[in-house]
Amino acid sequence: MIRFTFSLLIAGMLIFFSGCVKDSVKRTYTLLQPVYKEKAVVLNEVGSQPAQTLKNPGKIYVYGNYLFVNEINKGVHIIDNTNPANPVNRRFINIPGNVDIAVKGNTLYADLYTDMLAIDISDPTNVNVAEVVANVFPERQYGNGFIPEPGKFIVDWIEKDTTVDFNGDGGWRSCINCGIWLDAMSFSSAEPQAYAAAISKITTGIGGSMARFSVVEDYMYAVNISSLIVFDISTQQHPERVNQVPMGWNIETIYPFQGNLFIGSSTGMFIYNISNPVAPSYVSAVSHITMCDPVISDGKYAYVTLRAGAQCGNITGSQLQVLDIANLSAPVLINTYNLENPFGLGKTGDLLWICDGTDGLKVFDAKDPKALFFKYHIKTLEPYDVIPVNNNLIVSAKEGIVQFDASNPDRLTELSRIKKQ
């Protein structure tokens, strides 16, 4: 009896202390807290500023002798590129939340968070917002159940470690709209850092393969996460939204060539014909495993880079796919090449340029697309996107904007470098 009572006492103490331990367990998370501004205030901040140094360059766009460089989530650098060996950084246009750009005439088209702006750049020292098209990109939402406040833009993030009581559901759920909580239990091991970087502590002229905007004569085509949107820009500073074509999910990039749009998504490539520019018509699609997917074409073949990684839905297996598009209605995969960390790509003549991210800029002889020949490799860059123009190559990279003379197919010669701060 005594032994039995003592056992009950010990069991009771264990239950009591286990309850105390449970109540006292705490957990540390990284919390990204949003900094809000009213939309009207943010829009009023769009304007010309003196030239600024590059800090986080993104997408690039060539128009005449000018190079427009996106500063991720901040705005656009205007660079006079009359002499590629000596580019001159002229002005900076402050555009909060900007990641995509296109130009026609004296009008710059740029996203401002969820909205699209038409900006009069006829006087780069005094630009004006001519038109605002609302909710072109309504999908700029965030993970872990976080929902931004309506009627406001998130203009920055404050990162801090926060310790909370662990009550079995993560503790943070009682404050789900305080910001975005990053924790190893809610992401794969590589994703928290990538996710934070993607939102910044959150890609007629020539655009790169990572572009979401494309100008074709009097129309501009833009893709958001699920649709192809058509704008009539015959009146350049007053774009009219004339059509929206549903396309599925995770649409990423757009590339125009010879009356067709080649559209990359995380699950495949789509081809749409724009012989009727107001009403793009579906031609065909090619599916692939879930990966990030920019695409270009030379009219005979399509080249698709597939980037693996936690954010792209597949951890391993980055590659280049080459498709024969002689019959646009039935593209045929003819070969696959292994890559490490691919982003944008470009092609001129028989040369194929691939931005393989952390593995550098790679150059292939594409004379025979069925058997690409690896020519050489520039490992000193971490490139994001590339635009071949005339005999030059313009590269947006982690190191800044780098330009090369590409007239010698066997060797690139660096012409200039606009370094990031």
C-alpha positions in Angstrom: 0.0 0.0 0.0 2.8 2.4 0.9 4.7 1.4 -2.3 1.5 2.0 -4.4 0.9 5.4 -2.8 4.5 6.4 -3.4 4.2 5.4 -7.0 1.1 7.5 -7.4 2.9 10.4 -5.8 5.9 10.1 -8.3 3.5 9.8 -11.2 1.6 12.9 -10.1 4.8 14.8 -9.8 5.9 13.8 -13.2 2.6 14.9 -14.7 2.8 18.2 -12.8 6.4 18.9 -13.9 5.7 17.8 -17.5 2.9 20.3 -17.5 5.2 23.0 -16.1 7.9 22.2 -18.7 5.4 22.3 -21.5 4.1 25.7 -20.4 7.7 27.1 -20.1 9.0 25.9 -23.4 9.9 28.8 -25.7 10.9 29.0 -29.3 12.9 31.6 -31.3 11.7 32.5 -34.8 12.9 35.0 -37.4 10.1 37.5 -37.9 9.9 39.8 -40.9 7.7 42.7 -39.9 6.2 44.8 -42.7 6.6 48.6 -43.0 3.4 50.0 -44.5 2.6 53.2 -46.4 -0.6 54.4 -47.9 -0.9 53.8 -51.6 -1.3 57.5 -52.4 1.8 58.3 -50.4 3.9 55.7 -52.3 2.6 56.8 -55.7 3.6 60.4 -54.8 7.1 59.2 -54.2 7.6 58.1 -57.8 10.0 60.6 -59.5 13.5 61.5 -60.8 16.5 61.5 -58.5 20.2 61.9 -59.2 22.1 58.8 -60.3 22.6 56.2 -57.6 25.0 53.3 -57.3 23.7 49.9 -58.0 22.9 47.8 -54.9 20.7 45.0 -56.0 20.4 45.0 -59.8 17.6 42.9 -61.4 16.1 42.9 -64.9 17.5 44.9 -67.7 16.0 46.5 -70.8 17.7 48.0 -73.8 16.1 50.9 -75.7 18.2 52.7 -78.4 21.4 53.9 -76.7 19.9 53.6 -73.3 20.0 50.8 -70.8 17.3 50.6 -68.1 18.3 48.6 -65.0 15.9 47.6 -62.4 17.0 48.1 -58.8 14.9 45.4 -57.1 11.9 46.8 -55.3 13.4 50.3 -55.5 13.2 51.7 -59.0 15.1 52.1 -62.3 18.6 53.3 -63.2 18.8 55.1 -66.6 22.2 54.5 -68.2 23.5 56.2 -71.3 25.1 53.3 -73.2 26.1 55.2 -76.3 29.6 53.9 -75.7 29.4 50.4 -74.1 33.0 50.7 -73.0 32.1 53.8 -71.0 28.4 53.7 -69.9 27.2 56.8 -68.0 24.8 56.4 -65.1 22.5 59.4 -65.7 19.4 59.3 -63.4 17.5 57.1 -61.1 13.7 56.9 -61.1 12.3 56.0 -57.7 9.6 53.4 -58.1 8.8 51.5 -54.9 8.2 47.8 -55.4 9.5 47.7 -58.9 10.8 44.5 -60.5 9.7 44.7 -64.2 10.2 47.3 -66.9 9.6 47.9 -70.6 9.9 51.0 -72.8 8.3 52.5 -75.9 9.0 55.9 -77.2 9.1 58.3 -74.2 7.1 56.0 -71.9 8.4 53.6 -69.3 6.1 50.8 -68.2 6.9 49.6 -64.7 5.2 47.7 -61.9 4.7 49.4 -58.6 3.8 46.5 -56.3 0.4 45.2 -57.5 -0.1 48.1 -60.0 1.4 49.1 -63.3 2.5 52.6 -64.2 3.0 54.4 -67.5 5.7 57.0 -66.8 6.5 59.9 -69.1 10.3 59.9 -69.4 10.6 62.5 -72.2 12.5 64.6 -69.6 14.5 62.1 -67.5 15.2 64.8 -64.9 11.5 65.4 -64.3 9.5 62.2 -65.0 5.7 62.1 -64.4 3.3 59.3 -63.8 0.9 59.5 -66.7 -1.3 56.5 -65.9 -1.9 53.9 -63.1 -3.4 50.6 -64.0 -4.5 48.9 -60.7 -4.2 45.3 -59.7 -2.3 43.9 -62.7 -0.3 41.8 -60.3 -2.7 41.1 -57.4 -0.8 37.9 -56.5 2.0 39.7 -54.7 1.0 38.0 -51.5 3.1 36.3 -48.9 3.5 32.9 -47.2 2.5 31.3 -43.9 -1.0 32.8 -44.0 0.2 36.4 -43.7 -2.2 38.9 -45.3 -1.1 42.5 -45.9 -3.3 45.4 -44.7 -5.7 46.5 -47.5 -5.2 49.9 -49.1 -1.5 50.0 -48.3 1.8 48.9 -49.8 4.6 47.1 -47.9 7.6 49.3 -48.6 10.2 47.5 -46.4 10.7 44.7 -44.0 12.3 44.7 -40.5 14.0 41.5 -39.6 14.4 40.4 -36.0 14.6 37.3 -33.9 11.5 36.8 -31.7 11.1 34.4 -28.9 7.6 33.2 -28.2 5.9 30.6 -26.0 5.5 27.3 -27.7 1.9 26.1 -27.2 1.9 23.1 -29.6 0.9 25.0 -32.7 4.1 27.1 -33.0 3.1 30.0 -30.8 3.4 32.4 -33.6 -0.1 31.6 -34.9 -1.6 33.9 -32.3 0.1 36.8 -34.2 0.0 35.5 -37.8 -0.5 39.0 -39.3 2.4 40.5 -37.3 4.6 39.6 -40.3 6.2 36.6 -41.9 7.6 33.9 -39.6 10.6 32.0 -40.8 11.3 28.7 -39.2 12.9 25.4 -40.2 9.6 23.6 -39.5 7.7 25.7 -42.0 10.3 25.6 -44.8 12.9 23.3 -46.3 16.4 23.8 -44.9 17.5 26.1 -47.8 14.3 28.1 -48.1 14.2 30.7 -45.3 17.2 32.6 -46.6 16.0 32.4 -50.2 12.5 33.5 -49.2 13.8 36.5 -47.3 16.1 37.5 -50.1 13.3 37.1 -52.6 11.2 39.7 -50.8 14.2 42.0 -50.3 14.4 41.2 -46.5 10.7 40.4 -48.9 12.8 40.5 -64.1 10.0 49.0 -78.9 13.2 47.8 -76.9 14.8 44.5 -76.0 14.1 42.7 -72.7 15.9 39.8 -71.2 14.6 36.2 -70.9 13.5 36.8 -67.3 11.0 39.6 -68.3 7.3 39.6 -67.5 6.6 42.6 -69.8 7.0 42.6 -73.6 6.2 45.3 -76.1 5.2 44.3 -79.6 4.4 47.2 -81.9 1.3 48.9 -80.4 0.6 46.3 -77.7 2.2 45.3 -74.5 1.9 41.9 -73.0 2.3 41.2 -69.3 2.1 38.0 -67.3 1.0 37.7 -63.7 1.0 34.4 -61.8 -2.0 33.1 -63.7 -2.8 35.2 -66.7 -1.6 36.9 -69.9 -2.7 40.5 -70.0 -3.0 42.6 -73.1 -2.6 46.4 -73.2 -3.2 48.6 -76.1 -0.4 51.2 -76.0 -1.1 53.0 -79.3 -1.5 56.0 -77.0 1.7 55.3 -75.2 1.2 57.1 -72.0 -2.4 55.8 -71.5 -2.3 52.0 -71.8 -5.7 50.4 -72.1 -6.2 47.0 -70.7 -8.1 45.2 -73.5 -7.8 41.5 -72.7 -6.9 38.9 -70.0 -6.2 35.3 -71.0 -6.3 32.7 -68.1 -3.3 30.4 -68.4 -3.2 28.2 -65.3 -0.7 28.9 -62.4 2.8 30.0 -61.7 3.3 31.8 -65.0 6.8 33.4 -64.9 8.3 34.8 -68.1 7.4 36.0 -71.6 9.5 36.1 -74.8 8.2 37.4 -78.1 9.5 36.1 -81.5 8.1 36.3 -85.0 4.4 36.8 -84.1 4.4 34.3 -81.2 4.8 34.6 -77.4 6.8 31.9 -75.7 5.7 31.9 -72.1 7.5 30.1 -69.3 5.8 28.7 -66.2 7.0 26.5 -63.3 5.3 23.5 -65.0 5.9 24.0 -68.7 6.2 26.2 -71.8 3.2 27.8 -73.6 3.1 29.1 -77.1 0.5 31.8 -78.1 0.1 33.3 -81.5 -0.5 37.1 -81.7 -1.5 37.5 -85.3 -4.6 39.0 -83.7 -2.7 41.1 -81.2 -5.8 41.8 -79.0 -6.6 38.1 -78.7 -3.6 35.8 -78.3 -4.5 32.3 -79.3 -3.2 29.1 -77.8 -1.0 27.1 -80.0 0.6 24.4 -77.8 2.3 23.6 -74.5 5.1 21.4 -73.3 5.0 20.2 -69.7 7.9 19.5 -67.4 8.5 18.7 -63.8 8.0 21.7 -61.5 10.9 24.1 -61.8 11.5 27.8 -62.5 11.4 28.3 -66.3 12.5 31.1 -68.6 12.4 30.4 -72.3 13.7 31.9 -75.6 13.4 30.9 -79.2 15.2 31.5 -82.5 12.2 30.5 -84.6 13.4 26.9 -85.2 14.1 25.8 -81.6 13.1 26.8 -78.1 15.6 26.8 -75.3 14.3 26.4 -71.8 16.3 26.6 -68.6 14.9 24.7 -65.6 16.1 25.8 -62.2 15.8 23.5 -59.3 15.6 24.6 -55.7 13.2 24.9 -52.8 11.5 28.0 -54.2 11.1 26.3 -57.6 9.3 23.3 -56.3 12.1 20.7 -57.0 15.3 20.3 -55.1 17.6 18.7 -57.7 18.1 18.4 -61.4 18.6 21.8 -63.0 18.9 21.5 -66.7 18.5 23.1 -70.2 15.9 21.6 -72.5 16.1 22.1 -76.3 12.8 21.7 -78.2 12.3 21.5 -82.0 9.4 23.9 -82.8 9.3 23.4 -86.6 5.7 22.4 -85.9 4.6 25.0 -83.4 1.5 22.9 -82.6 3.6 19.9 -81.5 7.1 20.9 -80.1 9.4 18.0 -79.7 12.1 17.7 -77.0 15.3 16.8 -78.7 17.9 17.0 -75.9 18.5 17.8 -72.3 21.7 19.2 -70.7 22.6 19.4 -67.0 23.2 22.7 -65.4 23.8 23.9 -61.9 21.8 27.1 -61.1 20.3 28.5 -64.3 18.4 31.8 -64.7 18.3 33.8 -67.9 19.6 32.9 -71.3 20.2 34.5 -74.8 21.2 33.5 -78.3 22.8 35.3 -81.2 23.8 33.4 -84.3 25.1 30.0 -83.3 26.1 31.1 -79.8 23.9 30.3 -76.8 24.6 32.2 -73.6 23.4 30.8 -70.3 23.4 32.5 -66.9 24.1 29.6 -64.7 23.9 31.6 -61.5 26.5 30.5 -58.9 28.2 28.5 -61.6 28.9 31.5 -63.8 28.2 32.5 -67.4 28.4 29.6 -69.9 28.8 29.8 -73.7 27.6 27.0 -76.0 28.0 26.5 -79.7 24.4 25.8 -80.8 25.1 25.2 -84.5 23.6 21.7 -83.9 20.9 22.1 -81.2 20.7 18.3 -80.9 24.3 18.3 -79.7 25.3 21.6 -78.1 29.1 22.0 -77.8 30.3 23.6 -74.6 32.8 26.3 -75.6 33.9 28.2 -72.4 32.9 29.3 -69.0 33.3 32.6 -67.1 33.3 31.7 -63.5 34.0 35.1 -62.1 30.4 36.3 -62.4 27.2 35.2 -60.8 24.8 36.2 -63.7 21.1 36.6 -63.6 20.1 37.7 -67.1 21.7 38.5 -70.4 20.8 40.5 -73.5 22.8 40.0 -76.7 22.7 43.2 -78.8 24.6 43.8 -82.0 28.0 42.2 -81.2 27.9 43.0 -77.5 26.6 41.1 -74.5 24.9 42.9 -71.6 24.8 40.9 -68.3 23.0 41.6 -65.1 24.9 39.9 -62.4 25.4 39.9 -58.6 28.6 41.9 -59.3 26.7 44.6 -61.3 26.1 45.3 -65.0 28.9 43.8 -67.1 29.3 44.4 -70.9 31.3 42.3 -73.2 32.5 42.5 -76.8 31.2 39.2 -78.3 32.4 39.7 -81.8 35.0 36.9 -81.4 32.9 33.7 -80.9 35.8 32.1 -79.1 36.4 34.7 -76.5 34.5 37.4 -74.7 36.3 40.7 -74.0 35.0 42.7 -71.1 34.2 46.3 -72.1 32.9 47.8 -68.9 31.5 47.1 -65.5 29.1 49.2 -63.5 29.8 47.8 -60.0 27.2 47.4 -57.3 27.9 49.1 -54.0 
